[in-house]
Structures are given as structure tokens and as C-alpha cells.
Amino acid sequence: MFHRAVLTAMALFVQITFLIVIIIEFRHYFAFFYAGSIVLSIVAVVLIINSDMTSGYKIAWMIPIMLFPIFGGLFYIFFGGKKLSKRVRRKMNSVELKLKEALAEKGTTIDALESECSSAANQAKYIQDYAYSPPYNNTLTKYLPSGEAKFKVLKEELRKAKRYIFMEYFIIEEGKMWGEILEILEAKVAEGVDVRVMYDDVGCITKLPKGYDKLLESKGIKCAVFNPFAPVLSSRLNNRNHRKITVIDGHTGFTGGINLADEYINEYEKFGHWKDTAIMLKGEAAWSLSVMFLSLWDYVNEIDEDYSLFKPLREELQDFGDGYVQPFADNPLDEEPVGESVYLNLINRANKYVYITTPYLIIDTEMVVALSVAAKSGVDVKIVTPHIADKKIVHSMTRSYYPILLRNGIKIYEYTPGFIHAKSFVVDDEYGVVGTINMDYRSLYLHYECGVWLYKTSSVDDIKSDFLDTLKLCREYTLEDVEKTPIYKIVGRSVMRVLAPLM
């Protein structure tokens, strides 16, 4: 009853009830109230039209505002806007500047990539220019096809740390996985290693006790809580840190879909078998993950560190790699949808196939068109989604996109053993992306996210092999299945699509 999540929900309920009471009290002045609501909704639509949002996200907000003019404009003001205060904007500009300085452009790598493939070089240039993250050609990658595989390798690498360990996760939950990692972190603190942990407050609100950051601090582990959740209706609630990053001494890094909780290693069954993936980087590209972590750490703690103090030592780096590796981050406050653009670039440039795994498929018009045009052009487009839902409403909305995709030639499969949480692309035996970015509005527009773009690395072959192995455990969803869908489900899914911006 007195759990923080319950108290927070109660506080939000009180605020919503208060708004409803005000509306009821104004019923005698309904004409004036309605007129005011219409004006507010018109203002919201004008703001949306003139914003830098992508057209798909604009449409996704304009539809519910027009359908519910009394509440639509007010709802957008609370949850849709991203207007920053001058203070926050200054902080963001400072972080962006330090990011650019720390990850100076590697012109020689781009030139080498250009000589191999101009299409690949153009994709890398976009990421370098708009995510401020250069490509590297001296980094080895290891694809980790499950939470269990990542857990094993992660513990091995953590034990090797000599200077620092940075860990940043959306979810941390007490249990076997986090317990064993925490033991290693405590041992490393005793050795003098700089250990830092950052977690998202909403992601952990039901997972960790209140004040857990203070507990970690008492163990010598520096800790930061991202965007502490205040039970007040605000658009700030939307911007969560969905990234999963571990960096060790600047030369070894991990990212992917796997959080630090027991369902990710199938220690217990939550939604059937949990399928997830990660990637390990060894070499200079891991430095980009260090800078991503430091930039957000300094922003949250309002400090200004010298990033050069954390650069990997020259003798710890190798001078070879197998292909090109480019970690990147996506910031929801800069109006540049890097994650979606990386995905669209891959789809639009595909010649043979595009294989995608995603837990959620709630996409805008641009993504639907890109996937459809690729399939109609002869590209083999396959998408794997979960069969067992973690969130029934979101899963139902995912299925609402099946009909249009199937009719346009995209093949859709559901992972029957359970829930697939992996977020990966593999294209034409050449390109791959492994990261934290779901194919839904929240990941593409509202969350802090990250990923790794790959070109001609051995891990691309491993991603493809894992995808094909996963297909053997999937059931193909067909147009016949669509035709068998009860009419009430079709209508319900269509209505729920109005809520797409919140999903």
C-alpha cells in the first residue's frame, strides 16, 4: 500500500480527478469551456504543424486532438510538448559541445569506407554528423544472442577492469543477475576502480526500493538516478533513459536490449522464454560508449569533467578490426530522430533482404511506406515480434499493423516460445544494427536510446544466423489469420491506434 509506485499512482489519480471535477463544475459554462478547449486544441495543432517533428509523429498527435478536442489540446500540452527552459537548453548545448569535442571526426575512416562503398559511407556520415559519433575500423565485435550469453561474458570482462566501470540501464532489479554483478562491482571498488551506475527512475520504480542510490553510494559505488519521477502531470514523464550500456576502461563496451534483471537471463519465466540480444565491442569504438555515458552522467549531476582523463590507454587498444563499427546515441530533445533515420537508411538501401526483430511494432507512415516499397521492389522483408505479450494493449496495437504490412508483401513471424525483446536489423549480409531502439513511438521519439551500426563485421553474419535460427521457433502470421480476426478486435485495434503517440 505504501510502495512508492502505489503512492505515485494515487497522486496522479488525485490530479486527474481534480481536473475532471473542475470540468464538471464548469458544466454550467459549457459553451465557454468548449470554446476555450477548441481554441487550445487549434493552438496545439498549429504548434505541431510548425514543429520540427517528423510528419508521422505530427499526424499521430493531430488525430487524437481532432477526435477529442475538449481534452486533446490539454493532453498534448501536458505530454506532447518538448519545449525546454533556457537553463535546460544551455545544459543540453554544453553537453552536445563536449560530445563533439570528445568524439572528433575520424576523416581517415570515412575516407576508407568511401573507397569501399559510397552507400555505406553516406550512412556513416549521417550518424557522424547528427549523432556526433564517428565510425571505427579497428574494433572487434562479438554478437551475444541471449541474456545468458551476455551475462557470462559481462562478468568475465567486469573482473578485468583496472580503471573504471560505467553502467547505465533502464531497469535494474534485485535478484541473481544484479546480485552477482553487484558483488563484482564491490570487489572492484575495493581495488580502487571508479565504479558508476546510472538507472532510470521510472524503469526501476517497481524494481528497486526508494533510496537505492544511497545504498550503492554507501558501498563506494557512485550512483545517479535519471529523471527522478515526480507525481506531477508533465511532459518530462515521457523522456526516459532507455539505454543499456556497460563500458570497461574505455576499451570494452556492451549494449543491446538486455537489462539487469532475472527475466533477461531466464532465471524465471515471466512471459515464456525471454529472447534478447546484445553486442560487445573491443577496441577504439568502445570510447564512444564511454562518452555517451559521461555526457549524460555529467548532465544529471550538473558537473563538468575532463573526458580525456577516461580515454583508453594506447597499449590497451588494438590496431585491427573486421569491418566498420559505429556506436550512436539518440536524444529526444534535439528533434533529430536518429534511431528512425538509421533504420530508414538501412531499409531504403537494401537490395536483397531486411530482417528485423522488435518487441513492439507501432510505426509511423514513413516506416510503413519504406518497408512496403522495399518489399514491393523485391527485397525480402521479414519481421519477428513476440507471440506472448508483456503488455496486452501494446501487443494488440502491434498486431493492428499486420494487415497493411502483409498486404504489401512484408512477412511477419511471432516468436512462439515467449517474448522477444531483441532490437536488431540485418541487411544484405553487409549491415547490422544492435541496440536499445524499439520500433515504436516512445523509442523513436521520446526516449534516450543507443545502438551500434555495423558494416561488414563478422557479427553481421552472426546476427543473420541467429535470426534464421529464431525463425524456426516462430509461427508465420498470414493474411488468412487477419481474415479470421473477430470484428470486435479489428475495431478495438483501430480505436487504440489513436493512442499510438503514447506507445
BELPEJO-V986993 format. One record per pair of residues at least 12 apart in sequence whose ideal C-beta (glycine too) atoms are under 10 Angstrom apart, sorted by the first residue. I is the first residue (numbers start at 1). J is the second residue. Records with the same first field share a line. If there is no record, write none. Layout:
BEGIN
I: J  J
END
This chain:
BEGIN
3: 205  206  209  210
4: 201  205  206  208  209  210  211  229  231
5: 202  205  206  207  210  229
6: 206
7: 210  231
8: 202  205  229  230  231  232
9: 205  231
10: 231
11: 230  231  232  233
12: 231  232  233  237
13: 231
14: 231
15: 231  232  233
16: 233
19: 71  74  78  233
23: 37  70  71  74
30: 70
33: 70
34: 69  70
36: 70  73  74
37: 68  69  70  71  72  73  74
38: 69  70  72  73
39: 69  73
40: 65  69  70  71  72  73  74  76  77
41: 62  65  66  68  69  70  71  72  73  74  75  76  77
42: 65  66  69  73
43: 73  76  77
44: 61  62  65  69  72  73  74  75  76  77  80  81
45: 58  61  62  65  66  69  72  73  76
47: 61  73  76  77  80  81  83
48: 60  61  62  65  76  80  81
49: 62
51: 80  81  82  83  335
52: 82  334  335  336  337
53: 80  82  335  337  364  445
54: 335  336  337  340  341  344  364  365  366  367  444  445
55: 364  365  366
56: 337  340  363  364  365  366  367  368  369  441  444  445  500
57: 80  337  340  364  365  366  441  444  445  446  500  501
58: 364  365  501
59: 364  365  500  501
60: 80  362  363  364  365  441  445  497  498  499  500  501  502  503
61: 75  76  79  80  441  500  501  502
62: 76  501
63: 497  498  499  500  501
64: 76  80  497  498  499  500  501  502
65: 80
67: 495  498
68: 498
72: 498
74: 233
75: 233  501  502
76: 235  501
77: 233  235
78: 232  233  234  235  237  238
79: 233  234  235  236  237  238  446  501  502
80: 235  238  446  501  502
81: 234  235  238
82: 235  236  238  239  332  333  334  335  445  446
83: 235  333
84: 333  334
88: 236  299  333
89: 333
91: 298  299  302
92: 299  331  333  334
94: 295  298  299  304
95: 294  295  296  298  299  304  331
96: 132  295  331  333  334
97: 132  295
98: 132  291  294  295  298  299  304  305  306  307
99: 131  132  133  288  291  292  294  295  296  307  329  331
100: 132  133  291
101: 132  291  307  308
102: 132  287  288  290  291  292  294  295  306  307  308  310  311
103: 128  131  132  133  134  287  288  290  291  292  295  307  327
104: 132  134
105: 125  128  129  132  133  134  135
106: 124  128  134  135  136  137  138  284  326
107: 128  134
108: 137
109: 121  124  128  134  135  136  137  138  284  324  325  326
110: 122  124  125  128  134  135  137  324
112: 135  137  324
113: 125  135  137  323  324  326  455  456
116: 137  323  324  455  456
117: 324  430  431  455  456
119: 345  348  349  351  430  431  455
120: 135  323  324  345  349  430  431  453  455  456
121: 135  324  455
122: 345  349
123: 135  324  326  341  342  345  346  348  349  431  453  455
124: 324  326  328  345  453  455
126: 328  338  341  342  345  453
127: 326  327  328  329  338  341  342  345  451  453
128: 326  328
129: 336
130: 328  330  334  336  337  338  341  342
131: 288  292  326  327  328  329  330  331  334  336  338  339  341  342  450  451  453
132: 288  291  292  295  328  329  331  338
133: 285  288  289  291  292  326  327  328  329  338  450  452  453
134: 284  285  287  288  326  327  328
135: 285  288  323  324  325  326  327  328  453  454  455
136: 281  283  284  285  286  287  288  321  323  324  325  326  327
137: 283  284  285  320  321  322  323  324  325  326  455  456  457
138: 283  284  285  317  318  319  320  321  322  324  325
139: 251  253  281  282  283  284  285  286  287  288  317  318  320  321  322  323  324  325  326  327  452  454  457
140: 280  281  282  283  285  318  320  321  322  323  325  457  458  459
141: 279  280  281  282  283  285  321  322  323  325  432  434  452  454  457  458  459  460  462  463
142: 254  278  279  280  281  282  457  458  459  462
143: 256  277  278  279  280  424  426  432  434  454  457  458  459  460  461  462  463  464  465  466
144: 254  256  258  276  277  278  279  280  434  459  462  466
145: 275  276  277  278  422  424  462  463  465  466  467  469  470
146: 258  264  265  266  273  274  275  276  277  278  422  466
147: 177  256  257  258  259  260  261  262  263  264  265  266  267  274  275  276  277  278  421  422
148: 177  258  264  265  266  267  274  276
149: 258  265  276  277  278  280
150: 177  244  246  254  256  257  258  264  265  276  277  278  279  280
151: 176  177  180  181  258  260  262  264  265  267  278
152: 265
153: 252  254  278  280
154: 167  177  180  181  184  246  248  252  254  258  260  278  280
155: 177  180  181  183  184
156: 184
157: 184  246  248  249  251  252  253  254  280  282
158: 180  181  184  185  187  188  193  195  246  248  252  254
159: 184  187  188  248
160: 188  248  249  251  252
161: 184  185  187  188  191  193  194  195  247  248  249  252
162: 188  191  192  193  248  249  313  316
163: 192  193  194  248  249  250  251  309  310  312  313  316
164: 188  193  194  195  196  222  247  248  249  250  290  293  309  310
165: 181  184  185  188  189  193  194  195  196  197  221  246  247  248  249  252
166: 194  195  196  197  198  222  245  246  247  248  249  250  253  289  290  292  293  294  297  310
167: 181  185  195  196  197  198  199  221  223  244  245  246  247  248  254  260  293
168: 196  197  198  199  200  224  226  241  243  244  245  246  247  255  289  292  293  296  297  448  450
169: 197  198  199  200  203  204  226  241  242  243  244  245  246  258  259  260  261  436
170: 199  200  202  203  204  226  240  241  242  243  244  257  259  260  261  436  447  448  449
171: 199  200  202  203  204  205  206  207  208  242  244  258  259  260  261  263  264
172: 197  198  199  200  203  204  207  208  212  216  259  260  261
173: 199  203  204  206  207  208  259  260  261  262  263  264
174: 207  208  209  212  260  261  262
175: 207  260  261  262  263  265  267  268
176: 261  262  265  267  268
177: 258  259  260  261  262  263  264  265  267
178: 207  208  259  260  261  262
179: 260  262
181: 197  246  260
182: 197  216  219  221  260
185: 197  216  219  220  221
186: 216  219  220  221
188: 220  221  248
189: 216  219  220  221  222
190: 219  220
192: 220
193: 220  248  249
194: 220  221  222  249  309  310
195: 216  219  220  221  222  223
196: 216  221  222  223  224  247  293  294  297  301
197: 212  213  216  217  221  222  223  224  225  246  260
198: 213  222  223  224  225  226  241  243  245  293  296  297  300  301
199: 212  213  216  223  224  225  226  241  259  260
200: 225  226  227  228  229  239  240  241  242  243  259  447  448
201: 213  225  226  227  228  229  230  240  241
202: 226  227  228  229  237  238  239  240  241  242
203: 226  229  240  241  242  259  261
204: 225  226  229  259  260  261
205: 228  229
207: 259  260  261
208: 225
211: 225
212: 225
213: 225  228
222: 297  301
224: 241  296  297  298  299  300  301
225: 241  300
226: 239  240  241  242  243  296  297  299  300  448
227: 239  240  241  300  448
228: 300
235: 446
237: 446
238: 332  441  442  445  446  447  501  502
239: 331  332  333  442  445  446  447  448
240: 332  442  443  446  447  448  449
241: 296  300  436  447  448  449  450
242: 257  259  330  332  435  436  437  438  442  443  446  447  448  449  450
243: 255  289  292  293  296  329  330  435  436  437  447  448  449  450  451
244: 256  257  258  259  260  264  276  278  435  436  449  450
245: 289  290  292  293  296  327  329  436  450
246: 260  278  280  286  289  293
247: 281  286  287  288  289  290  291  292  293  294  310  312
248: 282  286  289  290  312
249: 286  290  310  311  312  313  316
250: 284  286  287  288  289  290  291  307  310  311  312  313  316  317
251: 281  282  283  284  285  286  287  290  311  312  313  315  316  317  318
252: 280  281  282  283  286  289  312  316
253: 279  280  281  282  283  285  286  287  288  289  290  292  293  327  452
254: 278  279  280  281  286  289  452
255: 278  279  280  281  289  292  327  329  434  435  436  449  450  451  452
256: 276  277  278  279  280  421  422  423  424  434  435  436  450  451  452
257: 274  275  276  277  278  357  358  359  420  421  422  423  424  434  435  436  437  438
258: 274  276  277  278  421  422  436
259: 276  421  436
261: 274
262: 274
263: 276  390  418  419  421
264: 276  278  421
266: 418
269: 418  419
270: 388  390  418  419
271: 386  387  388  389  390  391  395  417  418  419  420  421
272: 386  387  388  415  416  417  418  419  420
273: 388  415  416  417  418  419  420  473
274: 386  388  390  417  418  419  420  421  422
275: 357  359  384  386  415  417  418  419  420  421  422  466  470  473
276: 357  359  419  420  421  422  423  424
277: 357  420  421  422  423  424  434  435  462  463  466  467  470
278: 422  424  434  435  436  452
279: 325  327  424  432  433  434  435  451  452  454  457  459  462  463
280: 434  452  459
281: 321  325  327  452  459
282: 316  317  318  321  325
283: 312  316  317  318  319  320  321  325
284: 311  312  317  318  319  321  325
285: 321  324  325  326  327  452
286: 312  316  317  325  327
287: 307  310  311  312  317  327
288: 325  326  327  328  329  450  452
289: 327  329  450  452
290: 307  310  311  312  327
291: 307  310  311  327  329
292: 327  328  329  448  450
293: 310  329  450
294: 306  307  309  310
295: 307  329  331
296: 329  331  448
321: 457  458
322: 454  456  457  458  459  460
323: 430  431  432  454  455  456  457  458  459  460
324: 431  453  454  455  456  457
325: 452  453  454  455  457  459
326: 342  433  451  452  453  454  455
327: 435  450  451  452  453
328: 342  433  435  437  449  450  451  452  453
329: 435  436  448  449  450  451
330: 342  435  436  437  443  444  445  447  448  449  450  451
331: 447  448  449
332: 442  443  444  445  446  447  448  449
333: 446  448
335: 445
337: 364  366  444  445
338: 437  444  449  450  451
339: 423  433  435  436  437  438  439  443  444  445  447  449  450  451
340: 363  364  366  367  370  437  439  441  443  444  445
341: 366  444
342: 425  431  433  435  437  451  453
343: 356  358  363  366  367  370  371  423  425  433  437  439  444  451
344: 366  367  369  370  371
345: 370  427  431  433  453
346: 370  374  425  426  427  428  430  431  432  433  453
347: 366  367  369  370  371  372  373  374  375  379  381  425  427
348: 369  370  371  373  374  379
349: 374  427  428  430  431
350: 370  374  375  377  378  379  380  381  425  427  428  430  431
351: 374  377  378  379  427  428  430
352: 378  379  380  427  428  429  430
353: 374  379  380  381  382  426  427  428  429  464  467
354: 370  371  374  375  379  380  381  382  383  410  425  426  427  428  431
355: 380  381  382  383  384  411  424  425  426  427  428  432  463  464  466  467  468  470  471
356: 371  381  382  383  384  385  410  412  422  423  424  425  426  427  433  439  467
357: 382  383  384  385  386  413  415  420  421  422  423  424  425  426  434  439  463  466  467  470
358: 383  384  385  386  398  420  421  422  423  424  425  437  438  439  440  443
359: 384  385  386  389  390  391  394  395  398  415  419  420  421  422  423  438  439  440  443
360: 385  386  389  390  391  394  395  397  398  421  423  438  439  440  441  442  443  503
361: 383  384  385  386  394  395  397  398  399  400  401  402  405  412  438  439  440
362: 394  397  398  400  401  438  439  440  441  442  443  444  496  497  499  500  501  502  503
363: 398  401  405  439  440  441  444  500
364: 439  440  441  444  445  500  501
367: 401  405  439  444
368: 401  404  405  408  410
369: 408
371: 383  401  404  405  408  409  410  439
372: 404  405  407  408  409  410
373: 408  409
374: 408  409  410  427
375: 405  406  408  409  410  411
376: 408  409  410
377: 409
378: 409
379: 409  410  427  428
380: 409  410  411  428
381: 405  408  409  410  411  412
382: 410  411  412  413  426  467  468  471  474  476
383: 398  401  402  405  410  411  412  413  414  439  477
384: 411  412  413  414  415  420  422  424  467  470  471  473  474
385: 398  399  401  402  412  413  414  415  419  420  439  474  477
386: 398  414  415  416  417  418  419  420  421  474
387: 413  414  415  416  417  418  419  420  473  474  475  477
388: 414  415  416  417  418  419  420
389: 419
390: 418  419  421
391: 503
393: 492  493  496  499  502  503
394: 438  440  442  496  499  502  503
395: 414  419
396: 489  492  493  496  497
397: 440  492  493  496  497  499  500  503
398: 412  414  439  440  493  503
399: 412  414  477  481  482  485  489  490  493
400: 485  489  490  492  493  494  495  496  497  500
401: 439  493  497  500
402: 414  477  478  479  481  482  485  493
403: 479  481  482  483  485  490  493
404: 482
405: 477
406: 476  477  478  479  480  481  482
407: 479  482
411: 471  476  477  478
412: 474  475  476  477  478  481
413: 467  470  471  473  474  475  476  477
414: 473  474  475  476  477  481
415: 470  471  473  474  475
416: 473  474  475
417: 470  473  474
418: 473
420: 470  473  474
421: 438
422: 434  435  463  466  467  470
423: 435  436  437  438  439  443  449  451
424: 437  451  463  464  466  467
425: 437  439  451  453  454  463  467
426: 454  459  460  461  462  463  464  465  466  467  468
427: 454  455  460  463  464
428: 460  464
429: 456  460  461  464
430: 454  455  456  457  460
431: 453  454  455  456  457  460  463
432: 451  452  453  454  455  456  457  459  460  461  462  463  464  467
433: 451  452  453  454  460  463
434: 451  452  453  454  459  460  463
435: 449  450  451  452  453
436: 448  449  450  451
437: 449  450  451
438: 503
440: 500  502  503
441: 499  500  501  502  503
442: 501  502  503
445: 501
446: 501  502
END
